[in-house]
Amino acid sequence: MKPPDLDALRARFPALRRVHAGRPVAYFDGPGGTQVPDAVIDAIARYLAEHNANTHWAYPSSVETDAMLSASRQAAADFVGGAADEIVFGNNMTTLTFHVARALGRGFAAGDELVVTDLDHHANVDPWLDLARERGLVVRHVAFDPATAQLDWGAFEAALSPRTRLVAMGAASNAFGTVNDVARAAPLVHARGALLYVDAVHYAAHERVDVARLGADLLACSSYKFHGPHAGVLWARRELIERLDAPKLRPAPADAPERLETGTQNHEGIAGIGAAIDFLAAIGGPGPRREALDRAFAWMHGRARTLLARLHGGLSALPKVKVLGPPVDAARTPTIAFAVEGREAEAVARHLADQAVFVSHGDFYATTAVARMGFGEGGVVRAGCALYTTEAEVDRLVAGVAEL
């Protein structure tokens, strides 16, 4: 494909016109939520202005809402590599995971085992811990190597047993950028007759999701990490959705995928999900959406590796900066966690904000992972490169840290 014009692409994001302290803002907070292009904003506003209605009625705006939901469901299916009737919408990945955990738990018995990893965001840990307390289940934790922020595969295999019913793992670490080899885990999990629940929230912004290649049984993500609104998407195998004992109202649909959707959905947000996916597909040029997304993510991945090398190298060269996570040539996203000797993470973030460089700080709900790295309540600084990040912005971030 012809590489897109980065300046023209950046012009599509109204937030990039913001000026702070006399300088244009450089947004490195994408791992906590990316900025949104005009096409997504327009889709949300247009739905509310022209089509706002509830579903499954005979009048035009209700019919239009049904059509929008169907179109966005197909877009999300193309995004993850599944079928439209395997796409469930919800508030966010966390809410969807609590809901699915409750549904799955009705089929588990006391003494059954769940496996979680210490590298994960707690949205893919705590719902399973809560379920274990309610149902008398056993939870096994998989450790990771703090030197590289990579999973201990020996510990992973040792955690599996004939009693394992479900393994919950992240496709990528939102704190350190580690990309986990989900496809390696899947056959190990399935050999025990267990299900694999994948948190792809951070992964989906940077890597092409393909549920068949990954071997997932359920996979969740949230569109605000890939330039959409605050809304969640769950993919699950159709036969699994239809046999889950999901908490639901009796009159609500019993078939996939609506079986797992509770109440009236965030219709304007779902319109934004479809628009965000189409925005990304347009980067890949004309043709079928799945193929266009393949091309777009290939281009995005190449840019990300260049930006990552520049950011990782710049920060690593500073004598009082500790860069955490996998090495730059490992499977990872362009997200870097770091600490500055003698400075609290929040102080570093405030210093950079004064220079219109926006980064996040803390533990990012990957509380266990950050603690395992030796950082307490204050956490670490996190900088993530996104679709709109430039090399000049990376240099501004490194220069700002160097001043400390």
C-alpha positions, 0 to 999 in steps of 0.5 A: 500500500502507499504509505499515508501522509502522516500530517494529513492523518494527524489533521484528522484528530482535533485533540492534536490542535490543543496548545498547553503552556504555549506548545502543541500537546504531544500525547503519550497517554495512548495506553490509557486511551487514545485520541479520537479522529473526526470520523468517530466524533461525527458518527457519534454526533450523527447517530444522536442527532439523526437516528437516536432510538431503541431497537427492534421497532417498526419506525424508521429511527429504530430500524436505522439503529438496528442497521447501525448495530448490525454494521458495527457488529460486522466491523468488530467481527472483521477487526478481530477475525470472527463472525458478526453473531459472535460479537457482544457489546458492553460498557468496557472490557472490565464490565464484560469480564465480570459478566462473563465470569458470572455466567461461566461460574454457574457451570464450575464446581468447588475445587475447579481451578482458574489460572491468572497471570501476575503480568495482567491488568486486574480487569482480567484477574479480579473478576476471576478472584471474585468468582473463586471466592463465590464458588469455592474455586482454586486460583493459580498464579503464573509469575513473570521475570521482572528483568524482562517483564515476560511470562515464565512459561515453565510456571505457566505449564506447571499451573495447568492441571486436569482441574483447570477450567479457565485460563485468563491471560493478556495478549499484551501488558498495558504497563510494560508493552510485553506481547504474550505468545497467546498462540503458544498458550492455547493448545496447552490450555485446550489439552486440559479441556479448559477455556482461554479468556484473552484480554486484548485491550492493549494488544488490539491497538498495536497488533492485528487481532485474529482470534483463530490464530490466537486460539482464544475461546473468548477475547475482549477489547475496548475501542477507546484504546484504538481511537474509538469511544469508551465502549467494550467489545467481547468476541466469543465462540457462538456455541459458547455464547449460546450455552452460557448460563448468562444472567439475563432478563426473561424477555431479553434475546436468548440467542447469540450474541444478544444473549450476553448483552444486558439492557439498552446498549450505548448505541452512540458508542457502538456507532463510534466503534464501527467508525473507529474500525473503518477509520483504521481500515481506510489507512490500508486503502480500498478493498475488503475491510479485513484485508485493508486492516491487515495492510493498515496494521502492517504499516502501523507496526513498522512505524511503531518499531521505529518510534519504539527504538527511538524512545527506548534508546533515548531514555536508556541513554540517560544515566538516572533513568531505569527503563522497564520491560522487554528489550527493544527487539522483543515482541512488544508494543511501543509502550515503555514504563520507566523510573527516574532516580530520586523522582516520584513518577507523578513529579516526572509526569507533572514536569513533562506536562509543563512542557506539553508532553502528556504521559501517565503515571502509577500502576495502571491497574497492573498493580501486581505487575508493577509491585513485582518490579519493585515499585510501590504506591507511586508506581512508574511513568508510562509513555506510549506511542500511538498512530499520530506520534511523531519522531519530534514528539519522542525527542521532546519527551526524552529531552524533558526527562533529561532535564530532570 
